[in-house]
Amino acid sequence: MPSQVIDGLLQNIFRIKNVLDAVIVIVGAATLLALLLVFALSLRLRQRELQTIFKLGCSRATTAYLLAAEILIIGLAAGVLCLAAVFIVDAQSSDIVRALFIN
């Protein structure tokens, strides 16, 4: 009898885990789509700037390198901020768990 109860609890836990995994995938996909939209709209807003760069004599490849460098810098800055947040949360995780669930 106790083994059946534990099996039922484990099945519920794994079902919840599967639902949470699906939610994480959906939220991740939505986030990527939002990022693509932001970059596409940014390029559209900066169209005159890109035309000016091209008129100054830069090739399309140079313009693409500039845009890629900009995206890389933004990605690296976001990664550094995320790593800092992960280290802070990791250092304070036991206090956070105690505050949220135990007290």
Contacts in CASP RR format, 6 or more apart in sequence:
PFRMAT RR
TARGET T0000
AUTHOR 0000-0000-0000
METHOD contacts of the structure
MODEL  1
MPSQVIDGLLQNIFRIKNVLDAVIVIVGAATLLALLLVFALSLRLRQREL
QTIFKLGCSRATTAYLLAAEILIIGLAAGVLCLAAVFIVDAQSSDIVRAL
FIN
39 71 0 8 1.000
43 50 0 8 1.000
43 67 0 8 1.000
50 63 0 8 1.000
53 62 0 8 1.000
53 63 0 8 1.000
53 66 0 8 1.000
54 60 0 8 1.000
54 63 0 8 1.000
58 66 0 8 1.000
89 96 0 8 1.000
END
